[in-house]
Amino acid sequence: MVKVGEITHYFSGIGVAVVKIVDEIKIGDKIHIKGTTTDFEQTIDSMQVDRKPIMVAKKGDEIGLKVVDKVRPGDEVFKE
């Protein structure tokens, strides 16, 4: 697994995490989100930058990512 980002914020009402990207990810990638109490996998089906859908997120981007479970700031995002 390769670290691709870190959670900086979570909007519980809409189930969206803000992720600071450190390595490229794209729609369809399988990711694993892990933290002290967080541990789940999902496939990316929706990402946004400035409320606009994107297909690929590059190093340095801060993206909104729809997540299937609660995440917390500091949780790490890995690509399978």
Order of alpha helices (4+ residues) and beta strands (2+ residues): beta-beta-beta-beta-beta-beta-beta-beta-beta-beta
